[in-house]
Amino acid sequence: MRFFDVTVGRDGEERTVRVPSPTSVQAGDAAIALMKPGEAILSINQAVDDGLHHADGPPPKTQAEELAPVTSGSASVDR
């Protein structure tokens, strides 16, 4: 798992949140949970690994986790 610094902002104000994520695209997904109404993602940069990372939020959900409530899968099949 890598860490990304995601810069978010609105109306000229910016702030940076750090999130764990396997990819930069998923880092944006993870940052959404930390954003305030009206904020936009301005940039996503991989954080330098200093061995002391502190994340501001959890990693993003996987595609399987996102679809689990929608897709019943084989567990719901009557046998």
Buried (B, 14 or more C-beta within 10 A) or exposed (E): EBBBBBBBBEEEEEBBBBBBBEEBEBBBBBBBEBBEEEBEBEEBEEBEEEEEEEBBBEBBBEEEEEEEEEEEEEEEEEE
